Amino acid sequence: MKAIVKPTNQLEGTINALSSKNYTTRYLLIGALAEGTSTIYYPAHSEDSDAMRRCIRDLGAVVEEDDEKMTIQGFGRHPKHVKELNVGNAGAVLRFLMSIAAFCPELTFVNTYPDSLGKRPHDDLIDALQQMGVEVEHREGKLPITIRGGRPRGGKIRVSGNVSSQFLSSLLFMTPLLEEDSEIEVLHDLKSKVIVGQTLEVIAQAGIKIEASDDLMHYKIPGRQKYQPQKYVVQGDYPGSAAILAAAAVTNSDVKVLRLEEQSKQGEKAVVDVLRAMDVNLTHENGVVHVKGNQKLKAGEFDGDHFTDAVLAMVAAAVFAEGTSRFYNVENLRYKECDRITDFLNELRKAGADVEERQSEIIVHGRPQGVQGGVEINAHYDHRVIMALTVVGLRSEQGLIINDAHHVAKSYPHYFEHLLSLGAHIELVKE
């Protein structure tokens, strides 16, 4: 599908934030790891959460759903022995389930997205699983990956946090179910610590005890624990809402986004502070973020590791700010659905933006007068790239045509629908 994004001067209206993809996938997993029936209210419907739902069903969970909730009868530490799992293009789902697959005698994760997830590395998690006595067959750390487990061992485990926090989260979900107690030491650095906080929050809600150091680099996990079946309510999603808020910030707007909790542990909640620092007129009260945009933004410097999944949306806003903005500590963006630094900036340049890259930085020389646009650009199969490029297209002089725009459904199937309801001029064309 192509998205033909036309210049749009004004956005106005109120929308509900979509439900959080990160929380939904985690609740689905701990529901499957519990013995008994868990209920998830307001689950997200996206390609990632759908992939987790499909895979836990394949592994033996019984999942039923209606309009507002989902029930899961879990399999505990005894997943059904299946030969293959297909996670689609969902990296977090793959990584979380690689550890759970260690309870199976042999399971292969197939490679259905060779140009996206198939290029992403998983060596750090593979190394940790091998320390636990699990045999892993792989191609230089990439899909297809075959796990030969059966009885993974606890004990002392080391895992690098340099590339992704998802490897650590994967081990934190699985180690409480082992016979032995475990200690996990995170080597080097730990990316996206706030997202590890979400993992720990969800695990604790299911009655699991984990002792974490203040810096989140060391963990003590008692073995022989059981996930308790519970009721969970999924909160609104900041990463997806970041693009809506950025679109409101760069246009003349009066937009309210509901269901965004002030006390949320989502790191991307920081976008509210980022936009405030860019002089955007907004309030955040009673779960409502209200933006009154006037197209006047100010540049700033921001540590992107605090809001990884919203960096691209904030870069899109910075394209139109007065001055030079810098987003630093963002190297892990290179290891997502695409290289979100090089690939994204190449597309921004085509649209007329003045941007530079470093290994772990994005530098934006703002153009308050706007950018030319009028070109056809590439989505690189990446939902975050699509959302951010749409923001730029709305404020460009001649609009943008975004190829492969249907991949936005990975996290936010209703993205274009929500923008259209606010008055955006966007035409969706099936290819």
Secondary structure, DSSP 8 states (H G I E B T S, - for coil): -EEEE----EEEEEEE--B-HHHHHHHHHHHHHBSSEEEEES---SHHHHHHHHHHHHTT-EEEE-SSEEEEE--TT-----SEE--TT-HHHHHHHHHHGGGSS-EEE--S-TTTGGG---HHHHHHHHHTT-EEEEETTEEEEEEE-SS---EEEEEEESS-THHHHHHHHHGGGSSS-EEEEEEEEES-HHHHHHHHHHHHHTT---EE-TTSSEEEE-SS--B---EEE--B-HHHHHHHHHHHHTSEEEEEEE---TT---GGGGHHHHHHHTT-EEEEETTEEEEE-BS-EE--EEEGGGGGGGHHHHHHHHTTEESEEEEES-GGGGGSSS-TTHHHHHHHHHHT-EEEEETTEEEEE--TT-----EEE--TT-HHHHHHHHHHHHHSSS-EEETTGGGGGGT-TTHHHHHHHTT--EEEE--
